[in-house]
Amino acid sequence: MPRFTDRFVASLKAEGAERFEVKDDACKGLAIRVTASRKTFCFRFKRHGKMQRITLGEYPLMTLAQAVIAANRRYADLHEGRNPIAEAQREAAEASVGADELTFNRLADRYVNEYAKPRKKSWKDDEWVLKRAKAEFGPRIVSTITRKELVVFLRGLAATSVRNANKTQASICTMYNWASRAQAAHRS
């Protein structure tokens, strides 16, 4: 198994319908898949006894240096007990959110900082109850979260603590109302 260099990666070629994969000795988990039409960097790892693979990017759009950084990030996820595939999907979802699209995490943070902290003595309660909601809906775009999903989430909370479910519902309702008023004021 070779140690990847820019020259080595550029020299890889596949004949006809042949496809092969080469692992890098220097970077744990980094490999490149080569076909006649393209070269793709990937991160290979074993999880629960199964070999899995995440596509990192296509060469030459992704350089070798970028691929090494991406593979090291996935290796760190794996080493810290996180699922590298889920982390990659979460990062992709966050990266795809445009400036005009607001995630639940961003909305909750803005609500606490711009509304709750300046106006409420109990702003820490809002921050605390929204933490669970952020864990559930965090990277999702606010407009894609349905009322039914919120109800299911709140019923799950109510199964362990009705009081916490009620406080969470009140904070979420206040947050959505604040966001609606702020958006209406921004338009006019």
C-alpha positions in Angstrom: 0.0 0.0 0.0 1.4 3.3 -1.0 1.7 6.6 0.7 -0.3 9.1 -1.2 1.3 12.1 -3.0 -0.1 14.5 -5.5 1.9 12.9 -8.2 0.8 9.3 -7.3 -2.9 10.3 -7.1 -2.7 12.0 -10.5 -1.0 9.0 -12.1 -3.8 6.5 -11.1 -5.7 5.2 -14.1 -8.3 2.5 -14.6 -8.8 0.6 -17.9 -12.2 0.2 -19.4 -14.8 -1.0 -17.0 -12.2 -1.7 -14.3 -12.6 -0.1 -10.9 -10.2 -0.3 -8.0 -9.5 1.2 -4.6 -6.1 2.2 -3.1 -5.6 2.8 0.6 -3.2 5.5 1.9 -0.6 4.2 4.5 0.0 7.7 5.9 -3.6 8.7 6.7 -5.8 6.2 8.6 -9.0 5.3 6.7 -8.2 7.4 3.6 -8.6 5.7 0.2 -9.2 6.6 -3.4 -11.6 4.8 -5.7 -10.6 4.9 -9.4 -12.7 4.3 -12.4 -12.2 5.1 -16.1 -14.1 8.4 -15.7 -13.3 9.6 -12.2 -11.3 9.4 -9.0 -13.1 9.7 -5.6 -11.6 10.1 -2.2 -13.3 8.1 0.6 -13.0 7.3 4.2 -13.2 3.6 5.1 -13.8 2.3 8.6 -15.3 -0.6 10.5 -18.2 0.0 12.8 -20.0 -2.8 14.6 -17.9 -5.3 12.7 -19.0 -4.0 9.3 -16.8 -2.2 6.7 -18.4 1.2 5.8 -17.4 4.0 3.5 -18.0 7.7 3.2 -17.4 9.6 0.0 -15.3 12.7 0.8 -15.0 14.3 -2.6 -14.0 13.9 -6.2 -10.4 14.5 -7.4 -9.2 17.0 -8.6 -12.0 19.2 -7.1 -10.9 18.0 -3.7 -7.2 18.1 -3.3 -5.1 15.5 -1.5 -4.6 17.9 1.3 -8.3 18.6 1.7 -9.0 14.8 1.6 -6.5 14.2 4.4 -8.2 16.9 6.6 -11.6 15.4 5.9 -10.5 11.8 6.6 -8.8 13.0 9.9 -12.1 14.7 10.9 -14.0 11.4 10.2 -11.4 9.4 12.1 -11.8 11.8 15.1 -15.6 11.2 15.0 -15.1 7.5 15.0 -12.5 7.7 17.8 -14.8 9.8 20.0 -17.6 7.4 19.6 -19.7 9.3 17.1 -21.0 7.8 13.8 -18.9 9.3 11.0 -21.7 8.9 8.5 -24.2 10.7 10.7 -21.7 13.5 11.4 -21.0 13.9 7.7 -24.8 14.1 7.0 -25.3 16.6 9.8 -22.5 18.8 8.5 -23.9 18.6 5.0 -27.3 19.6 6.2 -25.9 22.6 8.0 -23.7 23.6 5.1 -26.7 23.5 2.7 -28.7 26.0 4.7 -28.7 29.3 2.9 -28.6 32.7 4.6 -32.4 33.2 4.3 -33.2 29.7 5.7 -33.1 29.5 9.5 -32.3 26.3 11.4 -34.0 25.5 14.7 -30.6 25.9 16.4 -30.1 29.4 15.1 -33.7 30.4 15.8 -33.4 29.2 19.4 -30.1 30.9 20.0 -31.4 34.2 18.5 -34.6 33.9 20.6 -32.6 33.5 23.9 -30.0 36.2 23.1 -32.3 38.8 21.4 -35.6 38.3 23.3 -35.4 36.2 26.4 -32.2 37.5 28.0 -33.1 41.2 27.7 -36.8 40.8 28.8 -37.1 37.8 31.1 -35.7 37.0 34.5 -36.4 33.3 33.7 -34.4 33.3 30.4 -32.2 30.4 31.8 -35.3 28.3 32.0 -36.0 29.0 28.3 -32.4 28.1 27.4 -32.6 24.9 29.4 -35.9 23.6 28.0 -34.9 24.6 24.4 -31.7 22.5 24.8 -33.8 19.3 24.4 -35.7 20.7 21.5 -32.4 21.7 19.9 -31.1 18.2 20.3 -34.2 16.9 18.4 -34.6 19.5 15.7 -31.3 21.4 15.7 -29.9 21.4 12.2 -33.3 21.3 10.5 -34.8 24.3 8.7 -37.6 25.7 10.8 -40.1 25.7 8.0 -39.7 22.0 7.5 -40.6 21.1 11.1 -44.3 20.1 11.2 -46.7 20.7 14.1 -47.2 16.9 14.3 -43.4 16.4 14.9 -43.5 19.0 17.7 -46.5 17.3 19.3 -44.8 13.9 19.1 -41.7 15.4 20.7 -43.7 17.1 23.5 -45.6 13.9 24.2 -42.3 12.1 24.6 -41.2 14.7 27.1 -44.6 14.4 28.9 -44.0 10.7 29.4 -41.2 11.5 31.8 -42.3 15.0 33.1 -45.5 16.8 32.3 -44.1 20.0 33.8 -41.0 20.0 31.6 -43.2 19.3 28.5 -45.5 22.2 29.4 -42.5 24.5 29.9 -40.9 23.4 26.7 -44.2 24.0 24.8 -44.6 27.4 26.2 -41.0 28.4 25.3 -41.3 27.0 21.8 -44.6 28.9 21.3 -43.1 32.1 22.6 -40.1 31.6 20.3 -42.2 31.0 17.2 -44.5 34.0 18.0 -41.4 36.2 18.6 -39.9 35.0 15.3 -43.2 35.7 13.4 -43.4 39.3 14.8 -39.8 40.0 14.1 -40.2 38.7 10.5 -43.3 40.9 10.0 -41.5 43.9 11.4 -38.5 43.2 9.2 -40.7 43.1 6.1 -42.4 46.5 6.7 
